[in-house]
């Protein structure tokens, strides 16, 4: 059986000397604690199975951000406008100097047109600054994704939950779930592990634990709830039909567009008509709530009242803090 690049099978390969086999096993052991490696899959399985024991059954997801369609990658680039390496007269250097400014390109799309570098330039800029790709990936996974799931998260997690911390993401019961829930409903916990694809770009495999009857109950208990007319099976089927939707709303239009969509996918959506994917619509990007980024001088009572008012950034005091009076 060919190894085909799978280093997890290397220690088992035929023809290795005892020294080579020992070195292969040492590499295999060390790679279990190196992010992005194939050996990490076993660690991922152990950690996520343990999470299911604690937080109940879950939904599994895979997320692969496209680094060549991301305004975050360009905004988080480490170039500066006066860097000697981008002082040329070519169009690429001109665009790189433009993106080196502090507020360009825009992260939110608030106009009919999208002012964005061409795909061929974005591809080069992402390849020349892999750290920006990793930073943007961290923003998507650690901040934007929890917001979709209806969870509180910050750049300091989980250290933000230390005693006497001013802005803790966990409440006193250890939950990060927002009261209003997320796109799948209430979600007390989620977890993910990063891997790197064939071209080196990161993506994640993760689990989200959704508050539902299947989270902790046994099948016999669920059957009893159905017999007692407490639980409606149709509500579960409706949720799964919506969540796992595979039927397009317009079958005729779907068949007409499918060949072109598949062609665009093979071309990594390089056509300018797909540039809208690089930015977030302005109505989604807007956030009127005050938080640790917008107002660091907010007192505990102000944060508590602010959370009650907007219900978008609810404040939960930690164990050592005194609860505000009603």
Secondary structure, DSSP 8 states (H G I E B T S, - for coil): ---TT-GGGGGG-TT--HHHHHHHHHHHHHHTTSTB-TTHHHHHHHHHHHHHHHH---EEEEE---TTS-HHHHHT----TT-GGG-SSSHHHHHHHHHTSTT-S-SEE-SSS-----HHHHHHHHHH-HHHHHHHHHHIIIIIHHHHHTB---TTTTGGGSTT-SS-SS-TTS--B-TT-BTTB-EEEEEEEEEE-TTS-EEEEEEEEE-STTTT--HHHHHHHHHTTSS-HHHHHHHHHHHT--S-S-HHHHHHHHHHHHHHHHTTT-SGGGGGGGSEEHHHH---S--TTT-TT--HHHHHHHHHHHSSS-----TTS-----
